[in-house]
Each structure stands twice: as C-alpha cells, then as structure tokens.
Amino acid sequence: MNFSIDEIHRAVIFGRPNSGKTSIFNAISGQMQKVGNWSGVTVSATEAKVRCSTGEIELVDLPGCHSLISFAQTPKDEKIALDYLWQNSQGTLVINVVNAANLRRDLYLTRQLLEIWRGPMIVVLNCMDLALKKGIKINIDILAKSLGVSVMPMIAKNNQGLASLEKLIISHVEEPNSYNHKELNYPKEISRMISQGALAIGELSHNMNVDGLTVHAMEGDTVTLNESDRSSITGFTEKITKVTGIEFDVYMARYRYDYIDSILVKVCGSKIRKSPLTQNKNISYYLDSVLLNRIIGLPIFFFVMYLMFVFSINLGGAFQDFFDLSSQAIFIQLPKLLLSSVAIPNWLIVFVADGIGQGINVTLSFIPVLFSMFFALSVLEQSGYMVRAAFLVDKFMKYLGLPGQSFIPMIVGFGCNVPAVMGTRTLSNRNERILTIMMMPFMSCSARLAIYTVFVSAFFDSYGHNVIFALYFLGILVALLTGIFLRLTILGKSNSRLILDLPEYQVPKFSQICKNSWLKLKRFISKAGMVIIPVCALLGVMGEDKDNGAFSALERTGRFFTPALEPMGIDKDNWQATVALITGMSAKEVMVGTLSSLYGGNKNKKESLRASDILATLQNSLSSVSNNLKGFSTSLVNPLKASAPDIAVNDSMIGVIHTKFKGAISAFAYLLFILLYFPCISVVASIAKELNKKWAVFSVVWSTFLAYIVSVSFYQVATWSEHPSSSSAWVFGIILTLMGFGFLLKLITSRKYKSKMGAVKFPTQVIVS
C-alpha cells in the first residue's frame, strides 16, 4: 500500500519501554541522554537536529508504549508519545525499536502500528546478542517481507549496526516514497463491518489508515478519534461482539498474536513459541531465586544500598582533599596573591577570591563523592537490579496501601527530585501519581549529599557513612509515612496491581556507566555552579563587616528568624545556619556555598600569602590521594569501625561550624531539618506542572511542617536529661499538633474538596500480553 509523501523532515524513535530507544537516539544524535535497564527512563519527548545529505531532520525519542490503544487510565508518558505521533504524522519516518529477545511480545506493538501508519517505517531489531544467547535465530529477510517494511538488526549498546541504520534512514529521507506497506487483512467475519465503520468516519487529514483507526476506536481508544467519530461506530462494535461471541478488544488481541505467531514460525521456527516456563533456566532465573527471595531479598537490598554509601563516601572521599586543596590554591590563594600585589580595595579581593573563588572551590570539592554515588547507582541500574527493587518492596508497599511502582521514582530522586517527579508519569492512576509526587521531596538528592558531607567532617568523622545512610533511610521512612497519611485522609487506598518488565541481568558496560555518571555529574555541576558561585560572591560582599561594627544585612536577617529554631538546638549567635536555610529554599546547592561563605572565617583581614604557600597547598593535594586511599582499604575490611576520609571543605569552615553548633545532637537535628524542609523551587514548579498549584503549596507546607516537628522532637528527646520539663512540654505539644492536624485535614477533605485538589479515582489498568 503506497502513500505519497513530499519529504521527510522528522524521524521518530518509537517502541516499548526498555527496548533500547534512547541508546539508538544517543548513537545517532551524539547526545548523552540517560539510559537504563528498566522501563520508564524516558518520560518526555527528546529532540535533536541531525544533518544529512538533504539538509537537517529532526530526531525524536519518545517515551515507551505498551500499546497504541490509549484509555483514560493510560500513563501520562505513554499519552505524550501517542499524542506526539498523532499530531506529527506529516513528513515523519517511524523507527520502531523491537527487543529481539522478546520478539513475540514487542511485535504486537509493531502490528498495531502497521494497522494505522501509512508513512515510511523502519523496524530495528535491537538486542540481537541477547536473542542469540536465548538460542533465537531470526531470518531478517523473511521478517522484512512478512511485515512489508525495512528491518535492521542492531546491538545498540555497542553501536553494532549503527552505520547501516543511518544509511537506511538517509535512503528513506532521500527517497520518501520508496517504501511499500503490505496490505493488512482482517478476518472476513468482521472485515465488512470495519470498512462500514471507516466509511462512517470518512477520510482524515493525517497520514493514518482509517480502517486501522476504526479498529483502535472500537477497542476503546480515546485519543485518535473525536467523540463524534467514536459514537458513529458504536453500533458496529456491538455487531462484531455478537458475531464473534467475545469482546472486540479480546478478539483483536487474539487475532494479532495469531498473526505474529504465523510470521514467527517462518522467521524463527518453533523456538520462539516456547513458554517462558519451559525454556532453559538462565543466569537471571538463578539470580532472581536468591535476590528476589521473599525472606532474604529485602535484607540483601538494604545491604546493597549500604555498600553503595560506603563506596561513595569512602572512595569518593579519598579524592575529596585533592579537589578541595587544588581548587583552593588555584581559585582562592592565587587570586589573593595577585590582587594583593596591586593597590585595589579589599572588598574587590573579597569578591573575587573569597566570593567567586570560594564558590568554584565549593562546587568542585564535591565532585568525587557525587561521581562515586552516580557511578554506584548506574551500576545497579544497568545491571537490571534496580528495577527489581520495586518488585521486592511491592508487597510491603501494598501492605501500607501504597503503589509499588512509586519506588522506582523514589530511587531516581536520589539523583534529583525534579526527574523523579516527572518519572511518576509512568503511573496510570492519578491518585497514585499525586501520592508518589508528595513523597518525592523527602528523597535525599545529590545536593543534600553535599551538605551532609560538610557536617560529617565536623561532627561524625569516624562514622560518617553510617550517618548519611541513616539520613537517606529516614527520608524514605518519612516519605512512606507521608503516603500512608495521605491515603488515610485525602486520597484513599490504591487498588492497582504492579506490572513490571523484569529485564535480563546484564554485565554493566564500563564506558556506558561512566557516560551516565558523567552526564548526571555535569548536570549537577552546571546547575550548582550557576547558583553557588554568584551566591558566594554576593554573600562575600554582603557579609563584609563594617568599620562601626554594625550587623550586616545577612546577619540582621538571620538573627530575626533564629529564635524560631532554638528548640532544635540553634543558638541565637548561630544566625549563619538560619541564613543557609533561607537561601537553600531556592536550591539546596546554594546552602553549601552559603555555609562556606558565612562560616569561612574573617575574610576582611588581608592574608600574607607567598608563592611557596600555593605550591605547598598543591603538593598537599597530591599527597592526600595516596594517604586517603590507604584508609579506603581499611574501610572495606571493616566499614563500621573505619574512619571516613576527611571530606572537609576547608579547615577554618569546619572549625567555625564545630564551634557554632552545640554538638553532634544539634548538628544532626539541623541535618534532619535540611532533609525534610521546603523543596527546591524547581521541584515545587515541577509539582505544580505535573499536578496543580494547590498540591505544590501543600507539599511546601507539609514538608516544612514535618521538618520542624521532627528536628525539634529529636533534639528535645536527645537532650531530655538537660531540661526534662521543657522537653516534655515540647514533645506533648507536638503530639497534640499532629493529632489536630490529621483530624482537621480529614474533616475538610470532603468529596468536593478532593475534586478541587485534583484527586480522581480511575479504574485499575490491566495489560494483557
């Protein structure tokens, strides 16, 4: 079946989740979008410009879809993909990525696409290596002839077949009418009624097959046709159901699989037809029998998470002093030396060296720990273990009345809460999306990790990784308690079932892990640097002491709000901690720069620096690596007792922090507040975009409320022996406040109020494959 097209100016990569779409997109476009060995990595359309002989074409990576039939409860990311394909059908080449190791399952989406698509199309058979390991041999020529489109075998993770795919894309672009779709026939018993339904709709303006759209609409699709067209074919659907004796969508599902099986017999023989239960047990089966065991699965998972923190803090911390001291010598000491030799005002030296230089120093000093964390997370993601974490906790989450699928975005939140909020688009039930998004701000992002390491150096040097692990664990615990609270008050219980694709375990590719880790690190550094450096420069000037001893503007602001924080152990003289919390509301990355600027000592005294001092600092930075790596081997043997490497930002800052806080208890209470309070502005904006402004405001109020009562409760209980009367009063008051808040929220959340907040109940989604 031919369809004339003038030119192709867009290539859309389309397929099921975790089929390798983003890997192919990165290979063709040269970009470094995140890839992972689980479903739901891509949740929005990603675009890039690619040059070819005829000019420039737009390459688009769409979120994965399980089906082309869009229902009201279809996940938001799949709706984004389907809407994009529908609205941009003119001049578009579809690159349908199929997992060759799961050919029968993935060709179902290909069949649906062939039913409606009249433009050029390429089927890419990815993961050919995994198919061969399973003993699946695919005859590419027969498959291409059977489907009526070009078929290209490929191993995207190694770029095998990339050059051939690029040539095929260019050939379609240069000759847009070179394709020849094979006519698809429907069973005789329903073919006539499908044609009559198509006639009732009439010709459409886009490059879609009306017969195929009619079939999809009869199956319940709510996107491709408007309500008027759908109502015109209702009678035909009922007639077909009477003829076949079963529901039309079930009938079409059986027919498509029969169609696929008839092709696979010719293409692969009988091997592909075997049930997964009768296939030879591979290494993934044996690993899952241990790692997903109902008794030891969760303990193994928590132990793996703990090892990740030991690796990140100890190995990353071994290189921390090198980045800190070397950047301190280059960006702080050297500018001071050069500017001090010239007759310029002291405030300018403060601005350049103690402001901009200090900001660069702070930003660079956290590279090792963050890269180690991102590296460890990427290993777990690429291996296929991370997606199994959601399966492990599903029963526990269901026991609490929470959706098991929410755990995957929670893990993503360890990097940044913004993509974690966007990652909830994979959830089909809106109430579950709301609940999961409200849990996201409590996940410790990489910016918070940078703050934790500062206080670990000052107060918890010998057991820093345990403190950081505890903070991450407490964040997850508070997130779960928030979900339970919302379920009991506003949103109600979740009844949907967890549907996951468990990928094969893979040996992570070192180059791909480094690319993913570098991509995350680059995004953090660019984002953090853009806010930390200007803030440090501004704070350096604003915080400059005046000759008359009057308080600076920052100090006046901090002292005004600090009394409210005294119940959690912040003295009125520790106004710097309050200012850091205020600036941290814009972005948590700013807090590190604020702490460094305000606790960094007296910047107004001119230091007598010599070139030899700078050289000595650089020499110390080099020698610190070998010294700290010796401690790393000890930490691997006995991580519970080993001393964590010194990950100080600078000695003067750590000394001032140690003096300002009352001790480890008040410091940990402060970290608890940082863990839970006001999300970053970017996170609040994402919540408002994904839900609405009311839920964004609720998230801000709820998180800050929790941060205050948790940190105050911890400090008052931990120091109860020092002031039992006041501590008891505070704890009792907090309990009454929580009870009153819960009762009030339950009282005001009537059905009408739920509707205003945007909580709507949807039927449970069932995917048959």
N, C-alpha and C positions, 0 to 999 in steps of 0.2 A: 504494500500500500504506500504510494508516494504522496508527499505533501510538499508543495512548492514553498521554498523559503528564500528570501533575497540574500540575507547574510547572517552569519553567526557572530555575535559580539559578546556572548556570555557563555561560560561553561560552569555548570552546577554539579558539585560532587554530592551524591545522594546515596543513601543506603541505611542499613540497620545500624543500631548503636554498636560500637566496638568492632566495626568491620575494617577499620584502617583508613577511614576517610581523611582524617586530619593529617596522618602521615603522608598520604599522597598529596594533599594540599601543600604541606610544607616542602615536599620534594620538588614540586613543580614551581611554586611561587618563590622559594628561597626564604620563606618566613620561618619563624620558630614558635608556632602556636603549640599549646600544651597538648601532649598525647598521653594516653594512659591505657592500661589493660583492664578497663571496666567500662560499663555503659554510662553515658551521661557526661562525658568530659566536655563535649561541645554543647552549649545550651543556647547559642545565638548564631546568627549568620555571620561568617567572617569573610571579608572580601579582600582581593588583591588584584593588581593590574599585572598582566603578563604580556610581553611583547612577542609577536610572531610575524611571519612574512607579510601578512595582510594588514598589519597595524597592531593595535592593542586590543586585547579581550579581557573581560572581567572574569576572574576565577572566584567562585563562591563555595565555601564549605558550610553545608547545612547540618543542623542537629540530626542525630539518628532517628529513624522512624521504624516502628514495628509494623505499621500498616498504613496504606493510603486512605483508609476509611477513617474519617475524623468524627468523633462523637463529642457530646458536650463535656464528658469527663476525660477526654484525651489530654495528656500532659501538655503544658504550655510550650515546652521546647519543640514537641512534635508539631503543634499547631503553627509555630513560627516557620518550620520547614515547609509544611504543606501550603501555607498561605503564600510564602515566597515563590514556590514552584508554580502556583496557580496564577499569581499576579505578574510573573515574569516569563511567561511561556513563549513570547515572541522572540525569535532570534536566539534561542537557548539550546545549547548542547548539554544533554544529561549524561553524566558519568556515574553509572550505577555501580557502586562498590559492593562486591559479594564476597563473603568469607568462604573460601573453597573448602575449608574443613567442616563447614556446616552448610553444605550446598543446598540440600533439600529445604531447609528452613529459610535460607536467605533468598532463594529463587521465588518464594511466594510473593515477596515484595516486588521482585522483577516482573512477575506475571501481572500483578496489579498495575504496574507502571506501563507495561506494554498495552494494556487494555485502554488506557486513556491518552497515551503520549503519541502525537503524530509527527514530532520533530526528530532530529538526529539523536542517536543514543549509542553509548559505548558501555559494555558490561566489563568491569575489571574484576578478574578472579584473584583476590588477594589471599595471602597466607597459603600459597601453594606448598611451602615447605611443611606446614602442619598437616595438610591434606596427604602428602606423601608419607609422613610418619604414621598416619592412620591407615595407610595402605590404599588410599583412594587415588586412582589414576583417571584423569579426566581427558577425554578427547576434545580438544578445543575446537577443531573444525566442525565436528558434528554438533557441538553445543551451539556454535555461532549459526550454523544452518538451521537448527531447530528453533532458535529464538528469533532469527531473522535480523540480528544486529551484530555489530563487531564485538568480538570477545578478546580480551587481552589478559594473559596470565601475568602475575606480578608477586613479588615479595617486597612490600613497601618498606619494611623496617631496614632492609639492606639496599634499597633503591634498585633492586633487580627488576628489569622490565620497564624502568622509568623512561629510557630513551625511546623505546618502541611506543610507549603510550603517548609521549609528547609528539612523535611523528604522526600517530593516528589522529590525535586532536587537531594538529595542523592540517592534515588532509581533509578533515571534516570542515574546518574553517575555510580552507581554500575552495573546496567544492561542496557547498552547503546542501546540494540536492543529490549527493552521491549515495545516500542511504536508501534502503528499500525494505520497509517494515513488512513482516509476514502477516497476512490476514489472519486474525484470531476468530475462530468459530465458537459459538455457544451451542449447548445441547439443543437438538431440534425441538424438544418439548417446550422450551422456553424462549427460543430464538425469536419467534414471531412476535411474542408479547414484548420482548425487549425492544425490537425495532419499532413497534407501535408506540411504546413509551418514548423512544427517542424522537419520533415524529411529533408527538405532543409537545415536546420541549422546543424543537426546531434547531436550526444551525446556530452555533455560538460563535462569538467573535475571536476566540483564542484558539491556539493550536492544540486543541484537545478533541479526542474522539467522542462524539455524542453518545454512541452506544455504550462505551465504557463508563462515561459519567452517569448514564442512566442506571447501569448496573450498580455502581457505587452508591447512588442515591437510594436505590431500592434496598440496599444493605443497611441503610441508616446514616449515610454520610450527610453532614450538616454544613459543609463548607463550600463544596464545588458548585452547588446549585442553590438558587434562592428559594424562599419558602413557596412561592407561586409555582415554580417548576417542580418542586418536590411533591406538592399536593396534587399536581396533574398526573402523577404516575402511581399514586397510592393504590388505585384500583387494579393496576397491572400486577403490583406486588402481591396483592391478595389472591388474584387469579393463579399466579405461579405457585403460591403456597398450597392452594387447593389441588393443583395438578401434581405437584411433587410429594405432597404429604408431610413436608417438613418446612421449617422457617427458611426464608430465602437466603439469609446470610450463612446459615449452616450448610445449605445446599451448595452455595458458591465456594465455600471453603473446601468442601469435599471435592468438588469439580476441579478446583485449581491444583490441589495436591495430586489428583489423578493425572492431570495434565503434566505436572512436574515429574511424577514417577515414570510416566511413559517416555519422557526425554532422558531421564537418568539411567534407565535400563539400557538405552543405546549409547549413552555417553560414558557411564561408569560401570556398567554391568550390575550385578546384584549386590556388590559390596556396600554401596551407599544405602541400600534398602534395609540393612540390618538395624534392629532396635539398639539403642544405646545400652540397654541392659544385657544384650547378648554379645556385645563387642568385647574384644580382649581388654582386660583391665590394664590401664596405662599408669604412668607415674602419678598423674593428677588424682587418680582414684585412690591410690595408696596414701598420698599426702593428705587428701581430704579425710580419709578414715581416721587420721590422727589429729590434724589441725581443726577439723570440724566436729570432733568428738563431743558429745553432749556433756561429758564430765570434765575433760581436761582442755577442751577447746578454748574457753574463756580465760583460764589461768595462763595458757600459752600466749594468748593475745596480749594480755596485760604485761607479761614478761617481755614480749617482743617490743611493746611500747616503752617499757622501762629501759631496755637495752638501747633503744633509739635515743633516749635522752642522755644516757651515759656516753654514747658515741658522740653525740652532738656537743655536749658541754665539755667533755674531757679532750677529745681530739680537736674540736674547733678551738677550744680554749688554749691548746698548746701553741697555736699560731696567733692568738689574740695580742700578746705583747709585741710581736713583730709588727703587726699592722698599727698598733697604738703608738709605739715608740717611734717608728719610722715616719709616720704621718705627723707626729708631734714635732719631730726635728725639722721636717720639710715645710710644713704649713703653719707652724706656730713660732718655733725658735728662729728659723731662718728669716722670716719677715720682720720679726722683732729686732734681730741683729742689723738688718739692712736699714730699717726705718729709724732705728735709734741713732744711727750714724749721721742722719740728716736732721736738721732743725725743723721738726714738724710737731704739731700739737699732740699731746698724749692721747686725746680722745680718738685720733685717727689711727694711732698704733693699736689701741684697744679694739677699734672697729675692724681693722684688717687682720691682726694676729689673733686676738682673743675672741673676736667675733666670727669672721669668715673662716679663719684658720681653724679655730676650735670646732666650728660646725663640720668642716671637712674631716677633721680628726675623729670626731664622734661617729660620723657616718661610716668611715672606713674601718673603724675599730671593731665593728660587729660583723664584718664580712665572714670571718672563719666560722663562727658559731652558726650563723644563719645558713651558710652554704652547707655545713655539715648536716643541719636539720633537713634542709631541702633535699640533700643527697639521700639521706636515710628514707625519707618519705617517698622519693622517686623509686628507690629500690623496691619498696613494698608495693607501690602502685604497679610498676612494670612487671613484677613477678606474678601478679594476679592474686596476691594475698589480701590486699586492701579491700577489694570488693567482698571478699568472704567475711570480713569483719561485720558487715551489715547482716549477713546471714547468721553469724554467731550471736549477735545481740538481738535478733528479731524476736525470739521467744521472750527474752527478758523485757524488751520494749513493749511487746503486746501485753505482757503481764501488767505493765504500768499503764496500759491503754494508749501507747504512743506508736506511731508508724515506724516500722523497722527501716524503711528506706531513708528516713531522715538522718540516719547515722552517717551515710556517705557524705552529704554536705557538711556535717559536723566535722568530719576528718579534713575536708577541704578547708574549713575555717581555721585550721592550724597555720595555714599559709597567710590567708587574708579573709576577712569576713565578707567582703564585697562579692567575690566569685562564689562564696558559699551561699549567700542569699540568692544569687542568680541560679545556683545549682538546684534550688528547690523547684525549678520549672519542670523537672522530671517527675514530680509528684502530680498525680491526676486529680486528687481530691483537694478542693480549695481549702477546706478546714485544716487538712494536714499540712498544706503549704504554709498557712498562717501560723500554725503551731510550731512548725520547724523553723520558720524565719524568726519567730520570737525567741527561739533557743540559741540562734547563731551568735549574737553578740557576746555570749559568755565563753566562747571558744577562744583560747589564748592564741592570738595571731603572732606573726613574726615580730611585729613592732613591740608587743608586750614582752616577748622573749628578751629583746634588747634591754628593756627596763629591768627585768628580773636579774640579768647578769650583773648589773651595777650593784644592786643590793646584796647579791650573793657574795660579791667580793668584799663588801663592807662588813657583813654580819654572819654569813653562813659559808665561809670559805672551805671548811672541811667536809661539808655535806651539801654542797650547792645543788648537785644534780637531783638529790632527794627532795629538796625544797621546790625546785622547778617542776619536778614530776608531780608533787603534791598540788601545786597551783593548777597545773593542767587537769589533774584528776578532779579537783574541786570545781573547776569551770564546767566540766562535763556533768558533775553531780548537780550543780545549780541549774544547768540547762535542762536536765531531766526533771528536776523538781518544778521548774517553771512550766514545762509541758504538762505535768500532772495537774498543777494548779489551774492552768487554763482549761484543761479537759474537764475538770470538776466544776468549773464556774461558767465559762463562756462557750467553749467550742464543742463540748460533748465528746463521747468516746469514738475512736476510729475503728471501723469495721473492715477496712480494705485489707487484702492479702498482699504479702510481699512477693513480687515477681522479679526474679533476678536471672541474668545470664551469667553463669559462672564460667569464666574463660579458662582455657588451659593454662597451667603453670608454665612460665617461661623463664629462662635464664636471662636476667636483665642485661641489656646491651650497654656496655660502659659508656660509649660515646653518646647514646641517647639519654642516659641518666645524667651525664654531665651537661648536655644541652638543656634538658628540662630544669636542672638545678640552676644553671646559669640564667635561664630565662626568668625564673622566679626571683633570683637574686638581683638581676638587672632591674626588674620592675620595682623591687623594694628600694634599691639604692637610688634609682632615679626619682621615685616618689618621695623617699625620705630626704634625699639631698635637697630637693626643691623646697622643702619646708624647714628642715633643720638648719641649713646654712643661713637663710635670711633671718630666721628667728634668733639664732645665736648672735648674728651681727646686730640685730635690733636690741636684744636683751643686753648685749655688752655695753651699748651706748646708754640705754635707758637705766641700767643698773649702776652707772658710774656715780660714785659718792660725790656729793657737793662739798665745797670747802667749809660751808657753815654747818655741816653735819646733819642737815635735814634729810628726812627719809626720801628715797627715790620713789617715783610713781609706782614701780613694781612692788616695792616694799609696803607702801601705803595700801595697795590693793590686797596684797597677801595678808597683812595684819588685820584688815577689816573682816575677812572671811575665816581666818584661822580659828577663832573661838568655837565655831561650829564643829571643828574637827578635834577639839580637845578630848572628847570622850573616847576617841580611838587612839589616843596617845600622842597627838601632835601638839607640842607646846606652842605658845604664842610667839616665841622667838624663832620658831621653825617656819616662818612665813614662806620660805622658798618652796617647801613641799606643796603648799596651797597654790602658789603661782603655777607650778608644774601641772597640777591637776586642771587648772583653768585653761592653760594653753593646750593640754592634751585632749580637750574636747574637740578641737579642730582635727587633730590627727595624733594618734598615740606616738608616732615617730618624733613629734615635736617635744615630748616630755624629756627624752634623753638629752636633747640639745638644751632645754631649759635647765635641767638639773646640772648639766655640765657648766653652763654659764653662771648660774647663781651660786653653786657650791664650789666653783673652781678656784676660790681664793681671791685675794685682793689683786685686781688687775691694774690698779692705778699706780702701783709702785713700779717704777722702771727697774727692770732686771738687768743686771750686769752680765750680758752674755758674750761669750767668745766663740770663735770658730771651733776651738777644741771641744767645747761643750756639746756642740751639734754633732761632731764626729763621734764623741763618746756615746751619745744617745743612739746613733745609728749602729755602733758596734754592739751596744747592749741589746738592740732589737734583733740582731742576727744571732747572738749567743743565746737569746731566750728560747729560740725554737728547739735547739738540742736539749736544753735543760728541762723544758716543759714536756718534751716527748719521752724523756726518761720516766717522768711521773705518770704518763699515759699508760705505759705497760703495766705499772703497778695497779692502776685503776681497773684494768681489765681483769687482773687476777683477783682483786678484792675491791669491787666498786663501792661497797658500802662503807669501807673504812678509809679508802684512799682520799687524799686531799685533792680537791679540784684545783686545776691550774688557776693562777691569778689572772682574772679577767677584768682587772680594773681599767677604768677609762684613764685616770691618772691618779697619782698618789694623793695629791692635795685635795682633789674632789672626794675621794674615798674617806680621807681623814675628817673632812668637814661633815660629811653625811653621818659618819660614825659618832661625831660629837653632837650633832643636832637632834638625832633621834634618841629616845630614852634607852633603847636597847633592841635586841632581836625581836621581842614581842611587839613593840610599836612599829618596827620596820615591816614585820610580816602582816600586821593589821593594815598598814599602808598599801602593801602589795595586794592584799585582798580587795581593797577599795579600787585599785587600778584594774584588777582582773574583772570586776563586775560593773563599774560605773559607766556613765554616758558613752554610748558607742561613738566612733568617729563620725564626722559629718558625712563622709562618703557612704558609710554604712546606713546612716539614717536616710540619706537620699535614695539609696537602693531599696530600702524597705518601703518608702513612700511610692517609688516607681512600681515595685512588684505588687504591692497591696494598695494602700492609700495613706493619706497624711495622718488619719486618726490612729492607725496602727503604728506609724512611725513615732508619734507623740507618746503613745502608750509604752513603746519599747524604751524610749528615753526615760520616762518617769519610773517605770518598773525597775529598770536596771540600776538607776541611781538610788532608788529607794532600797533595793536589795543590798547594794554595795555598802550603804551606810549602816543598815541594821546588822549585816554580817560582820563587818570590820569592828563595829562598836561592841557587838556581842563577844567576839573573840578576845578583844583587848580586856573587856571588863571581867570575863571569866578567867582569863590567864593571869590577871593581876588582882583577883578577888581577895587574896590574903592581905593585900596592902590597904584596901578600902572596902571591906565587906558590905557595909551599909549602902554606899552609893552604887556599888556594882550590882547588888541585889535589886536595887530600885531600877537601874537601867535594864537589866535582863527582864524583870517583871513587866516593865513598861513596853519593851519590845514585843514580848509575847502577846500582850493585850492589843498592841497596834496591829500585829499580823492577823489576829483573830478578827479585829474590827474591819480591817481592810478586805479580808476574804468575804466576810458577811456582807459588806457594802457592795462589793463587786458582784456577788451572787444576786443581790437584791435588785441592782439596777440593770442587769443584763437580761432583760425580758426579750421575747422574740422580736419585738420591734427594734429594740436596741441592737440585737445581734445583726439584724438586716442592715442597719446603718453602718455597723462596723465592718460589714462585708463578709460575714460568716454565712456560708450557704452550704447545705448538705447535698451531696451528689451521690448517685448510686455507685456501688462498688464496680470497678472496672475488671473485666475478665478478658484475658487474652488467650485465645485458643491457637496452638501451633503444634 
